[in-house]
Amino acid sequence: MWEAPVPLKIKIFSWQLALDKLPSGLQIHARHGPSNGLCPLCGVPEDASHIFFSCSLAIFAWSVTRQMLGCNWCPTNFAQFHDILSSFSGYPRKLLWILFLAQSWALWNLWSLRCKPREKEGLSWIARELRELYAALKPTPS
């Protein structure tokens, strides 16, 4: 992760993600911060695996990535993604890592809106629109 050609803040972010040290809803709630520990979109406990792999927004992002790459893997946590990444070498591995970092950074920045109640509605709207767009663009089986 430290060798990826991305800004330092994204490298630090990915390091925190790998160590499960990002301030997710559960982590903030455990420290008695302003969170009930639940995902604002799904209403389930919000940890890093949920934010980046199992939330409806993350599932959509991964489905687009799979469609784009023509692959069928579907990681549910960082360890599974790392195992998938380990099966590649050279340039493809580097490219997948950068793609993962970009996707995770985008999801995390969307998630930063969760702290503002008025933005939750906007985020829900974006998720709905993206699901509808995906459904419209998804190739139909022949």
N, C-alpha and C positions, 0 to 999 in steps of 0.2 A: 504494500500500500504506500510505503514511503517513497517508492521510485516512480509512482504514477505522475505524469505531467499535468498535475492539477494544482490549484492554489493551496497554500499551506492550511488554510482554514478547513478545506474539504478533507485534507489528509488527517487533521486532528479529529474532525467529525467522524471519519471512517474508523479511526482508532477507537474512539469512544463507542461507536456502534459495535465493533468487534468485541469489545470488553463488556457490552451491555451496560454502559455508564451514561447513556443519553438521558436527559430529564423527561422521561415518559410520564404519562398520567399516574401510573402506579408508583414510580420513584418520587414524584412530587408529593403525592398523597402520603406516602410513607414518612416523608419529612415534614408532614403537617402543613404543606403548602396549599395554594389555592386550586385544588383539584380533588375530584371525587374518585379519581383513578380509572374512570371509564372513558372509552373512546366517544367523542362527541357525535360521530356518525353512526357507529354500530351499537353503542351502549354496553360493550363488553370490556373486561379489564384491558387497559392499554399499556402494553410493554413494547419494547423495540420490535420484537417479532411481529406483533400485531400491526404496528405502524407501517413497517416496510414489507410485510409479506402477506398478512391475512385480512387486513381491512379492505373493505370494498374498493376503495381508491387504489390501494396497492395491488389488489388482484387485477384490477383493470390495467394498471401500468404494466404488470408482468404479462398479461395476455397480449398486450400490444407488442411488448418486447419479443415474446415467443413467436407471434405472427410475423414480425419483422425478420427474425432470425431463422424462421422455419424449423424451430426445435420444439420439443415437447416436455422439457424439464419444468418443474414447478416447485421451487424451494419454499419451505414454510418457515425457515429461520436462517440466520446468517451462517450457521455451521453447515447446513445443507447446501447453501449457495457456495460456500468455500469448497466443499467436496466436489461440486460440479466444476467450479473454476479450476480445481487441481487436476481435473482430467484433461485440461487443455495445456498447451505449452506455446512459447514464443509469442508471436504477434497476436494470434486469436485470443490467448489468455489476457494479454495486456488490453486489447480492445474490449473484451467482456468486462474486465475490471473497471475500466473507465466508464463504460456504459452503465454498470451497476452504480458507480459513484454518482454519476450525473442523475440517474433516476432516483436514488436515495436522497440526494441533496434536494432535488425538486420536491419529493414527498415531504421531507422534513420542513422545508420552507412553507409548503402549503399547510403543514400541521402547526406551524407557529401561529397561524390565524386562530387556532383553537382557544387561545387565551381570551379572545374578544367575542363575547356572546353574539353580537350583531353580525359577526363574520361567519358564524356557524351556518346560518341560512345560505349565505353565498357559497360556502364550500360544499354544502349539500347540493345546491343547484349545479355547481360545476361537476360534481360526481355524477349526478343524474344525466346531465348533458353528455358527458364523456361515455357513460354506459350506452346511451341512445345512439351516439355517433359510432361507437364500436359495433353495436348490433346492426346498424345500417351498412357498415363497411365490411363486416365479417362475411367472408365468402360462403356461399351456400354449398352444401355437399352435392356433388354431382351424382 
